[in-house]
Structures are given as structure tokens and as C-alpha cells.
Amino acid sequence: MNAEKTNIYYEVHPKGKSAIPCLLDLIDTDRKSFVGFQDPESSSVNSFSSNNYSGINVAYLVELILAKDSIVVRKSSTWKTQVEPYRIYTYGVIVKNVNNSPLLRPLEYSDMKTLKDIYLAWWKLNKNKSIEQLRRDWKAGKGPLATSKYKWI
């Protein structure tokens, strides 16, 4: 994530549950950019991170709000440096899960509309829960994409 995205993290994350509805509205924005993270132990850029939809970064912010109590700062095994405290998935990218295997390529715009629908349906079922319960659910594997054909990598 670049500095602009990092600043968004520090502004949105503390707002917690109240930020989720606003974020969900932006998931299907028809704009492409680099999304997610580069592997800290590799100099290559992944094809599924470049030229993907920026709404994935927005969905990631929702996941960060839910993961707040589960984030573990760890060291990179190669460089012995601290991995960013906002990295909850290795690449921070959503991919299709086909036959229990991630399809490592950028999503289509129709996928972004589907993702928005998935997140909105999850929110409709969970919006009355406390943030503490939402975080317990997320930690137990009951996040927005848990039963969908998409997964975070």
C-alpha cells in the first residue's frame, strides 16, 4: 500500500463499525489501480495486484476494522524487518476461489458488483451486532466472504 492508502487506514480504522456502511458503498467503484501489497520477500509484482479494482482496497479496510483485535505484528523471515501492522492477508487481494484453489488474476468489474452485494448482505445480517461480536465472528472465520466463491490471499 502506498502512503495515501496508509493515511486512509489511520483515518478510517479508528472509526470502527460506523465507517463500514460508507466503505461498502465504494466497493464497486469502476476504477483500477495497484491493490494490496507486494510480497516483502520478493522483488516481483504479482499480476493479480496490478491493474485490479480499487474497491478491493476498500473491502480491505472493512476487514481491518473487523480484524483489529486479531492483528499480529510479525517479522519478515528474509529481511528481519517488521511487517506492516495493517497486513492481515499476505497480498491483501481478493481472488476467485475455483475448485478450492485461488485463481490468481485480477477480477472483472462484474465480480466487484458481486462482492459489493456479498458485503452488503453480510452487513444486513450483522449490522446490529456489537463491534466486539463482529470481531469475534471474524476471528472465528465468519467474515463477509466466508461462504462465497471469493477469498482473500
C-alpha positions, 0 to 999 in steps of 0.5 A, spaced: 500 500 500 502 506 498 502 512 503 495 515 501 492 508 502 496 508 509 493 515 511 486 512 509 487 506 514 489 511 520 483 515 518 478 510 517 480 504 522 479 508 528 472 509 526 470 502 527 463 499 525 460 506 523 465 507 517 463 500 514 456 502 511 460 508 507 466 503 505 461 498 502 458 503 498 465 504 494 466 497 493 464 497 486 467 503 484 469 502 476 476 504 477 483 500 477 489 501 480 495 497 484 491 493 490 494 490 496 501 489 497 507 486 494 510 480 497 516 483 502 520 477 500 520 478 493 522 483 488 516 481 483 509 484 482 504 479 482 499 480 476 493 479 480 495 486 484 496 490 478 491 493 474 485 490 479 479 494 482 480 499 487 474 497 491 478 491 493 482 496 497 476 498 500 473 491 502 480 491 505 479 496 510 472 493 512 476 487 514 481 491 518 476 494 522 473 487 523 480 484 524 483 489 529 483 485 535 486 479 531 492 483 528 499 480 529 505 484 528 510 479 525 517 479 522 519 478 515 523 471 515 528 474 509 529 481 511 528 481 519 524 487 518 517 488 521 511 487 517 506 492 516 501 492 522 495 493 517 497 486 513 492 481 515 492 477 508 499 476 505 497 480 498 491 483 501 487 481 494 481 478 493 481 472 488 476 467 485 476 461 489 475 455 483 475 448 485 478 450 492 484 453 489 485 461 488 485 463 481 490 468 481 488 474 476 485 480 477 477 480 477 472 483 472 468 489 474 462 484 474 465 480 480 466 487 484 458 488 483 458 481 486 462 482 492 459 489 493 452 485 494 456 479 498 458 485 503 452 488 503 448 482 505 453 480 510 452 487 513 444 486 513 445 480 517 450 483 522 449 490 522 446 490 529 451 486 532 456 489 537 463 491 534 466 486 539 461 480 536 463 482 529 470 481 531 469 475 534 465 472 528 471 474 524 476 471 528 472 465 528 472 465 520 465 468 519 467 474 515 463 477 509 466 472 504 466 466 508 461 462 504 462 465 497 466 463 491 471 469 493 477 469 498 482 473 500 490 471 499 
